[in-house]
Amino acid sequence: MKDKLKEILLPNDYYSDPYIQVTEIKNGFELKVGAQYHSPEINFKTLFQLSELFGTQDIDVDDYANSGCESCDWGSDYGHTIQIRFPTKLTEELKSLIGEDLCKP
């Protein structure tokens, strides 16, 4: 599951200090995906893959940005929160990932 989520949400390995975190929300889960310097790309293909993986079309995406150093942006954090509501597949697998950073070995 970890590798599949990384493949979908971080298809390129050029992100600086990337992370994916899973939390449980009412009626589903929230994925927080981000990186330093710039936000990972979320597009139709990404949403379609998540929809197929979790068996739901009820997906909401919000963006966030926390800038870092004024001159170099070190310490910044850019990304998305992705709410997966009413999933019909892989819910137990997602529950097992709560609290982990999926990008850490």
C-alpha positions in Angstrom: 0.0 0.0 0.0 2.8 2.4 0.9 4.5 2.0 -2.5 1.3 2.3 -4.4 0.4 5.6 -2.7 3.9 6.9 -3.3 3.7 5.9 -6.9 0.4 7.8 -7.3 1.0 10.9 -5.2 4.8 11.3 -5.7 5.4 9.9 -9.2 8.6 11.9 -9.6 11.5 11.6 -7.1 12.6 15.2 -7.5 10.8 16.5 -4.4 12.8 17.8 -1.5 11.9 16.2 1.8 8.5 14.7 0.6 6.0 13.1 3.0 2.6 11.4 2.9 0.6 11.1 6.1 -2.7 9.3 6.7 -5.3 10.3 9.3 -8.8 9.0 9.9 -11.7 11.5 9.4 -15.5 11.1 9.7 -16.6 8.8 6.9 -13.1 8.2 5.5 -9.5 9.2 5.5 -7.3 12.2 4.8 -4.0 12.0 3.0 -1.6 14.9 3.5 1.1 15.0 0.8 3.7 17.7 0.7 7.3 18.7 0.1 9.8 21.5 0.7 10.1 24.2 -2.0 7.2 23.2 -4.2 3.9 21.2 -4.0 3.6 17.8 -5.5 1.3 17.8 -8.6 -2.3 16.7 -8.2 -4.1 16.3 -11.5 -7.1 14.3 -13.0 -4.9 11.2 -13.4 -4.0 11.3 -9.7 -7.6 11.7 -8.6 -8.7 8.9 -11.0 -6.1 6.5 -9.6 -7.1 7.3 -6.0 -10.8 6.8 -6.9 -10.1 3.4 -8.5 -7.8 2.4 -5.6 -10.3 3.2 -2.8 -13.6 2.6 -4.6 -15.0 6.1 -4.2 -15.6 9.2 -6.2 -16.1 11.4 -3.1 -12.6 13.0 -3.0 -11.8 16.6 -2.0 -8.5 18.3 -2.4 -7.3 21.4 -0.5 -4.0 23.1 -1.0 -1.7 24.6 1.7 1.5 26.6 1.7 3.9 27.5 4.5 6.8 29.6 3.3 10.3 29.2 4.7 13.3 31.4 4.8 12.7 34.8 3.0 15.7 34.5 0.8 16.0 30.8 0.0 12.6 29.2 1.2 14.4 26.6 3.3 12.0 25.0 5.7 9.0 25.6 3.5 6.1 23.2 3.3 3.8 23.0 0.2 1.2 20.4 -0.5 -2.3 19.1 -0.4 -4.8 17.5 1.9 -6.9 14.9 0.1 -10.0 13.7 1.8 -11.2 10.2 0.7 -14.8 9.9 1.8 -16.8 6.7 1.9 -14.1 4.4 0.6 -15.3 0.9 -0.3 -11.8 -0.7 -0.8 -8.6 -1.0 1.3 -9.9 0.7 4.4 -8.1 -1.7 6.8 -4.9 -1.1 4.9 -5.3 2.6 5.2 -6.1 2.3 8.9 -2.8 0.4 9.4 -0.9 3.4 8.0 -2.3 6.1 10.3 0.4 8.0 12.1 3.2 7.0 9.7 5.2 9.0 7.3 4.9 6.8 4.2 8.1 8.3 2.7 10.3 7.3 5.6 12.0 3.8 5.4 
